[in-house]
């Protein structure tokens, strides 16, 4: 009897959880690697089995964490994938030590990050991403009674504002930059997704005491040592409001670095996949936000398809295709509805920092002709985040394409890249090593 296929899944958000469970349930030996201490991704961050059903999307979490547990997949928390040193091999860092993971099939479910666009004052303490503030609150940041403005673009604004309201914050306003006409068109398409309409209505009811303004955006954040107030505008008038926190981001940008390092084809800023989620690299599959920003339902469907296809059950994976196509259409409409408006390009002033890692201002970038030139002359994109923050910003501001990816994907110890990795096959072996 041949050994079972060894499937490695990178990313333990909903898509990665679904992929790992599906592959393990169909006879594969599965390892699920993620940087976080527990599966769930940003959406289910901090959830636990006992209380999940009382949280947004908690029933889905309870279902999938139970299914993942029962599948027998091995979970590798606190694990960063940093390199692809050879065929069928990933270099990871865990507990400060290197390790190589071999695989027969690989599923990339690396999710997405917030898209930030620079404006005066966006680096002040008290200014965070929308999801960033959500994560801080889940980690214990006290915000009861704090005055908070939520701004930018995308459905995450309303969902996070609702969560902040539940936590006792005083949400002053929700400022969506997309014009009303685009949102009306998008809303009409939601008739085919009634559950999403209900979910949005519930969030708006929770945040009913906060104004919700479409076609408005943050013009600047004001303060000395930290945020004191913000200026918002609709392009014709401007108003200022005092606040303790500003949560601001402009929809999401997919995490493509690992897929690019593996040599997967990228089309229109997304990972290309075939009808069963296989990329242009044989044996490498992709699911969730890297194939299109579409939320929980799309991630779960694509994760199951990728897991089944990686396990060799192509027919079962193909049964999800009509649902995936419908959800992919929703993702495309989502991108169009919440695309950043042109006026946002003019917000960053000459002295506004664009690259936060290297303190590069807009004025320094104006003389560059490409992202590569910006790296050479200013180090823009060469800091610890490796362009994850400033890359989407410079693409929007100047039209520069994303720079190529080279290892390490994340900052790591030199020994992780240069040294001989330790073969940790079990959690007990890892624990024994770390005690030494």
C-alpha positions as CSV (number, residue, x, y, z in Angstrom):
1,X,0.0,0.0,0.0
2,X,1.4,3.4,-0.9
3,X,1.8,6.1,1.7
4,X,-1.0,8.7,1.9
5,X,-0.5,12.0,0.1
6,X,1.2,14.6,2.3
7,X,-0.7,17.9,1.9
8,X,0.5,21.1,3.5
9,X,-1.9,24.0,3.9
10,X,-0.5,27.5,4.5
11,X,-3.0,29.8,6.3
12,X,-5.5,28.7,9.0
13,X,-8.3,31.1,8.2
14,X,-11.7,29.7,7.1
15,X,-10.4,28.7,3.7
16,X,-7.4,26.9,5.1
17,X,-9.4,25.2,7.8
18,X,-11.9,23.9,5.2
19,X,-9.0,22.8,2.9
20,X,-7.2,20.9,5.7
21,X,-10.3,19.2,6.9
22,X,-11.4,18.2,3.5
23,X,-8.0,16.7,2.5
24,X,-7.6,14.9,5.8
25,X,-11.1,13.4,5.7
26,X,-10.2,11.9,2.3
27,X,-7.1,10.1,3.5
28,X,-4.3,12.6,3.2
29,X,-1.7,13.3,5.9
30,X,-2.3,17.0,6.4
31,X,-0.3,19.8,8.1
32,X,-1.9,23.2,8.6
33,X,0.6,26.0,9.2
34,X,-0.2,29.5,10.4
35,X,1.5,32.3,12.2
36,X,-1.3,32.7,14.7
37,X,-1.5,30.7,18.0
38,X,-4.8,29.1,16.9
39,X,-6.9,28.5,13.7
40,X,-9.5,31.0,12.7
41,X,-7.8,33.8,10.8
42,X,-8.8,37.4,11.3
43,X,-12.5,36.7,11.0
44,X,-12.5,34.1,13.8
45,X,-9.6,35.5,15.8
46,X,-10.0,34.9,19.5
47,X,-13.0,32.6,19.1
48,X,-13.4,29.5,21.4
49,X,-15.6,26.5,21.2
50,X,-17.6,27.4,24.3
51,X,-18.7,31.0,23.3
52,X,-18.4,31.0,19.5
53,X,-22.1,30.6,18.8
54,X,-22.8,33.9,20.5
55,X,-20.4,35.8,18.1
56,X,-20.8,36.8,14.4
57,X,-20.3,33.8,12.2
58,X,-19.8,31.8,15.3
59,X,-21.9,28.8,14.3
60,X,-19.8,28.4,11.2
61,X,-16.6,28.6,13.3
62,X,-18.0,25.9,15.7
63,X,-18.8,23.7,12.8
64,X,-15.4,24.0,11.1
65,X,-13.2,23.8,14.2
66,X,-15.0,20.6,15.2
67,X,-14.6,19.2,11.7
68,X,-10.9,20.2,11.7
69,X,-10.3,18.5,15.1
70,X,-12.1,15.3,14.0
71,X,-10.2,15.2,10.6
72,X,-6.8,14.4,12.2
73,X,-5.0,17.2,10.5
74,X,-1.9,18.3,12.3
75,X,-2.0,22.0,13.3
76,X,1.3,24.0,13.3
77,X,0.6,27.3,15.1
78,X,3.2,30.1,15.3
79,X,4.7,29.0,12.0
80,X,5.9,31.4,9.4
81,X,6.6,30.2,5.9
82,X,9.6,32.1,4.6
83,X,11.1,30.3,1.6
84,X,10.7,27.7,-1.0
85,X,14.2,26.2,-1.2
86,X,13.3,23.4,-3.6
87,X,10.6,21.3,-5.2
88,X,8.1,20.0,-2.7
89,X,9.7,21.9,0.1
90,X,8.9,24.9,2.3
91,X,11.3,26.5,4.7
92,X,9.5,27.8,7.9
93,X,10.5,29.4,11.1
94,X,8.8,28.3,14.4
95,X,9.8,29.2,17.9
96,X,12.8,31.0,16.4
97,X,14.1,27.8,14.8
98,X,14.1,26.7,11.2
99,X,12.2,23.7,9.8
100,X,11.6,22.3,6.4
101,X,8.2,20.9,5.5
102,X,8.0,18.5,2.6
103,X,4.8,18.1,0.6
104,X,3.2,16.2,-2.2
105,X,0.5,18.8,-2.6
106,X,0.4,22.4,-1.3
107,X,-2.6,24.6,-0.7
108,X,-2.1,28.3,-0.4
109,X,-4.8,30.0,1.8
110,X,-2.8,33.1,2.9
111,X,-5.8,35.4,3.0
112,X,-5.6,39.2,2.7
113,X,-4.5,42.3,4.5
114,X,-5.9,45.8,4.8
115,X,-5.2,48.3,2.0
116,X,-3.9,51.6,3.4
117,X,-3.7,54.8,1.5
118,X,-1.6,57.6,3.0
119,X,-3.1,60.9,4.1
120,X,-1.7,63.6,6.4
121,X,-1.5,62.3,10.0
122,X,-2.1,58.6,9.2
123,X,1.0,57.6,11.2
124,X,-0.2,59.2,14.4
125,X,-0.7,56.9,17.4
126,X,-4.4,56.3,17.6
127,X,-4.8,55.8,13.8
128,X,-5.1,52.1,13.0
129,X,-6.5,49.9,10.3
130,X,-10.2,48.8,10.6
131,X,-9.3,45.2,11.1
132,X,-6.2,46.2,13.1
133,X,-8.4,47.9,15.8
134,X,-10.7,44.9,15.7
135,X,-7.7,42.7,16.5
136,X,-6.5,45.0,19.3
137,X,-9.9,44.9,20.9
138,X,-10.0,41.1,20.7
139,X,-6.6,41.1,22.3
140,X,-7.9,43.2,25.3
141,X,-7.5,46.8,24.3
142,X,-10.1,48.7,26.5
143,X,-12.3,50.9,24.4
144,X,-15.4,51.3,26.4
145,X,-16.4,55.0,26.2
146,X,-13.7,55.8,23.6
147,X,-14.7,58.1,20.7
148,X,-14.0,56.2,17.5
149,X,-14.5,57.1,13.8
150,X,-14.5,54.3,11.3
151,X,-13.6,55.2,7.7
152,X,-12.3,54.0,4.4
153,X,-14.1,51.5,2.2
154,X,-15.6,48.0,2.1
155,X,-18.1,45.9,4.1
156,X,-15.6,45.5,6.9
157,X,-16.4,49.1,8.1
158,X,-19.9,48.3,9.2
159,X,-19.0,44.9,10.7
160,X,-16.2,46.3,12.8
161,X,-18.2,49.3,13.8
162,X,-20.8,46.9,15.1
163,X,-18.2,45.0,17.1
164,X,-16.8,48.2,18.6
165,X,-20.3,49.3,19.6
166,X,-20.9,46.0,21.3
167,X,-17.6,46.5,23.2
168,X,-18.9,49.8,24.6
169,X,-17.2,52.3,22.2
170,X,-18.9,55.5,21.1
171,X,-18.7,55.2,17.3
172,X,-19.1,58.7,16.1
173,X,-19.5,58.0,12.4
174,X,-18.9,55.5,9.6
175,X,-17.4,57.2,6.5
176,X,-17.5,55.1,3.3
177,X,-15.6,56.7,0.4
178,X,-17.6,54.9,-2.3
179,X,-20.2,57.1,-3.9
180,X,-23.9,56.4,-3.3
181,X,-24.5,55.4,-6.9
182,X,-22.0,52.6,-6.7
183,X,-23.4,51.3,-3.5
184,X,-27.0,51.3,-4.8
185,X,-25.9,49.2,-7.8
186,X,-24.0,46.8,-5.5
187,X,-26.9,46.6,-3.1
188,X,-29.3,45.6,-5.9
189,X,-27.1,42.6,-6.7
190,X,-27.4,41.4,-3.1
191,X,-30.9,40.3,-3.7
192,X,-29.2,37.0,-4.9
193,X,-27.5,36.9,-1.5
194,X,-30.3,37.5,1.1
195,X,-28.2,36.3,4.0
196,X,-25.7,39.1,3.3
197,X,-28.5,41.6,3.3
198,X,-29.8,40.4,6.6
199,X,-26.2,40.5,8.1
200,X,-25.7,44.1,6.9
201,X,-29.1,45.1,8.3
202,X,-28.2,43.6,11.6
203,X,-24.8,45.5,11.7
204,X,-26.5,48.8,10.8
205,X,-29.1,48.3,13.6
206,X,-26.4,47.8,16.1
207,X,-24.6,51.0,14.9
208,X,-27.8,53.0,14.4
209,X,-26.7,55.8,16.7
210,X,-23.6,56.5,14.5
211,X,-24.0,58.4,11.3
212,X,-23.3,56.4,8.1
213,X,-22.1,58.7,5.3
214,X,-21.3,57.5,1.8
215,X,-19.1,59.5,-0.5
216,X,-17.1,60.8,2.5
217,X,-13.5,60.2,3.3
218,X,-10.8,61.2,5.8
219,X,-8.8,64.2,4.6
220,X,-6.4,64.2,7.5
221,X,-5.7,63.1,11.1
222,X,-4.8,65.9,13.5
223,X,-2.8,65.8,16.8
224,X,0.5,66.3,18.5
225,X,1.7,63.3,20.4
226,X,-1.3,61.2,19.3
227,X,-4.6,61.5,17.5
228,X,-6.9,64.3,18.7
229,X,-9.3,64.9,15.8
230,X,-9.9,64.1,12.2
231,X,-11.1,66.1,9.1
232,X,-13.5,64.4,6.8
233,X,-14.8,65.6,3.5
234,X,-17.2,64.8,0.6
235,X,-15.1,66.9,-1.8
236,X,-17.3,69.9,-1.4
237,X,-17.4,70.5,2.4
238,X,-15.1,69.5,5.3
239,X,-15.9,68.9,8.9
240,X,-13.7,68.2,11.9
241,X,-14.5,65.9,14.8
242,X,-12.6,65.1,18.0
243,X,-11.9,61.4,18.5
244,X,-9.7,59.0,20.4
245,X,-9.2,56.4,17.6
246,X,-9.6,56.4,13.9
247,X,-9.9,53.0,12.2
248,X,-9.3,53.5,8.5
249,X,-8.5,51.2,5.6
250,X,-9.6,50.8,2.0
251,X,-11.0,47.3,1.5
252,X,-8.4,44.5,1.3
253,X,-5.4,43.4,-0.7
254,X,-4.7,39.7,-1.2
255,X,-1.5,38.1,0.2
256,X,0.2,36.9,-2.9
257,X,3.8,36.6,-1.7
258,X,4.0,32.9,-1.2
259,X,2.1,32.2,-4.5
260,X,4.5,34.5,-6.3
261,X,7.6,32.8,-4.7
262,X,6.2,29.4,-5.9
263,X,5.9,30.7,-9.4
264,X,2.1,30.8,-9.6
265,X,0.6,32.9,-12.4
266,X,-0.9,36.2,-11.3
267,X,-3.6,37.7,-13.4
268,X,-5.2,41.1,-12.6
269,X,-3.6,41.1,-9.2
270,X,-5.0,37.7,-8.2
271,X,-3.7,34.1,-8.2
272,X,-4.9,32.2,-11.3
273,X,-6.7,28.9,-10.6
274,X,-8.5,26.4,-12.8
275,X,-11.9,24.9,-12.2
276,X,-10.7,22.9,-9.1
277,X,-8.5,25.6,-7.6
278,X,-5.2,24.3,-9.0
279,X,-2.7,27.1,-9.9
280,X,-0.4,27.2,-12.9
281,X,2.1,25.2,-10.8
282,X,1.1,21.5,-10.8
283,X,0.2,20.2,-7.4
284,X,-0.2,23.7,-5.9
285,X,-3.7,24.9,-5.1
286,X,-5.1,28.2,-3.9
287,X,-8.2,29.2,-2.0
288,X,-9.8,32.2,-0.5
289,X,-8.9,35.9,-0.8
290,X,-5.7,35.4,-3.0
291,X,-8.1,34.3,-5.8
292,X,-10.5,37.2,-5.2
293,X,-11.7,39.1,-2.1
294,X,-15.1,37.5,-1.5
295,X,-15.5,36.8,2.3
296,X,-16.3,33.8,4.3
297,X,-18.6,31.8,2.0
298,X,-16.3,32.0,-0.9
299,X,-13.3,31.0,1.3
300,X,-15.1,27.9,2.7
301,X,-16.2,26.7,-0.7
302,X,-12.9,27.2,-2.4
303,X,-11.1,25.6,0.6
304,X,-13.2,22.5,0.3
305,X,-12.6,22.4,-3.4
306,X,-8.8,22.7,-3.0
307,X,-8.7,20.1,-0.3
308,X,-10.7,17.6,-2.3
309,X,-8.7,18.2,-5.5
310,X,-5.4,17.9,-3.6
311,X,-6.6,14.6,-2.3
312,X,-7.3,13.4,-5.8
313,X,-11.2,13.7,-5.6
314,X,-11.6,15.9,-8.7
315,X,-15.2,15.0,-9.3
316,X,-16.3,15.9,-5.7
317,X,-14.4,19.2,-6.0
318,X,-16.1,20.0,-9.3
319,X,-19.5,19.7,-7.7
320,X,-18.9,23.0,-5.9
321,X,-18.1,24.8,-9.2
322,X,-21.5,26.4,-9.7
323,X,-21.5,27.8,-6.2
324,X,-17.9,29.0,-6.6
325,X,-18.8,30.8,-9.8
326,X,-21.7,32.6,-8.2
327,X,-19.5,33.7,-5.2
328,X,-16.7,34.7,-7.5
329,X,-19.1,37.0,-9.3
330,X,-20.0,38.5,-6.0
331,X,-16.3,39.1,-5.3
332,X,-15.9,41.0,-8.6
333,X,-18.9,43.2,-7.9
334,X,-17.5,43.9,-4.4
335,X,-14.2,45.1,-5.9
336,X,-16.0,47.4,-8.3
337,X,-18.3,48.8,-5.7
338,X,-15.5,49.7,-3.2
339,X,-12.7,50.7,-5.6
340,X,-10.8,53.7,-4.2
341,X,-12.0,57.0,-5.8
342,X,-9.5,59.1,-7.7
343,X,-9.6,62.0,-5.2
344,X,-7.8,59.8,-2.7
345,X,-4.6,60.1,-4.8
346,X,-4.3,63.8,-3.9
347,X,-4.6,63.4,-0.1
348,X,-0.9,62.6,0.6
349,X,1.1,65.9,0.7
350,X,4.8,66.2,-0.3
351,X,5.8,65.6,3.4
352,X,3.4,62.8,4.0
353,X,5.1,59.5,4.7
354,X,4.2,56.8,2.3
355,X,6.6,54.0,3.3
356,X,6.3,53.8,7.1
357,X,9.2,51.3,7.5
358,X,11.8,53.5,5.9
359,X,10.1,57.0,6.4
360,X,9.9,57.7,2.7
361,X,7.7,60.7,1.8
362,X,5.7,61.3,-1.2
363,X,8.0,64.1,-2.3
364,X,10.9,61.6,-2.4
365,X,8.9,59.2,-4.6
366,X,7.6,61.8,-7.1
367,X,10.9,61.7,-8.9
368,X,10.9,57.9,-9.3
369,X,9.7,56.2,-12.5
370,X,8.9,52.7,-11.1
371,X,8.7,50.7,-7.9
372,X,12.2,49.3,-8.7
373,X,13.6,52.8,-9.0
374,X,11.9,53.8,-5.7
375,X,13.6,50.8,-4.0
376,X,17.0,51.7,-5.4
377,X,16.8,55.5,-4.6
378,X,14.7,55.6,-1.4
379,X,14.5,52.1,0.0
380,X,10.7,52.3,-0.3
381,X,9.3,48.8,0.2
382,X,12.6,47.4,1.6
383,X,11.7,47.6,5.3
384,X,10.4,44.8,7.6
385,X,6.9,44.7,5.9
386,X,8.6,44.2,2.5
387,X,6.1,46.5,0.7
388,X,3.0,45.0,2.2
389,X,1.8,48.4,3.3
390,X,3.4,50.8,0.8
391,X,3.1,48.5,-2.2
392,X,-0.7,48.8,-2.7
393,X,-0.4,52.5,-1.9
394,X,2.3,53.2,-4.5
395,X,0.4,51.1,-7.0
396,X,-2.7,53.3,-6.4
397,X,-0.7,56.6,-6.3
398,X,1.7,56.1,-9.1
399,X,0.5,53.1,-11.1
400,X,3.6,51.1,-10.2
401,X,3.3,47.3,-10.5
402,X,4.2,45.2,-7.5
403,X,7.9,44.3,-7.1
404,X,9.1,40.7,-7.4
405,X,9.2,38.5,-4.4
406,X,12.4,37.0,-3.0
407,X,13.0,35.1,0.2
408,X,12.6,35.5,3.0
409,X,8.9,36.4,2.7
410,X,9.0,37.6,6.3
411,X,11.9,38.9,8.4
412,X,13.6,35.9,10.0
413,X,16.9,34.9,11.7
414,X,19.8,34.5,9.3
415,X,20.2,31.0,10.6
416,X,16.7,30.1,9.3
417,X,17.9,30.8,5.7
418,X,21.4,29.6,6.1
419,X,21.4,26.9,8.7
420,X,20.3,23.3,8.6
421,X,16.7,22.9,9.6
422,X,15.7,20.7,12.5
423,X,13.3,17.9,11.6
424,X,10.5,18.2,14.1
425,X,8.0,15.5,13.5
426,X,5.9,15.9,16.6
427,X,4.9,18.5,19.1
428,X,6.8,16.6,21.8
429,X,10.0,16.8,19.9
430,X,9.6,20.5,19.4
431,X,8.9,21.0,23.1
432,X,11.9,19.0,24.1
433,X,14.1,21.0,21.8
434,X,12.8,24.4,23.0
435,X,13.6,23.5,26.6
436,X,17.3,23.0,25.8
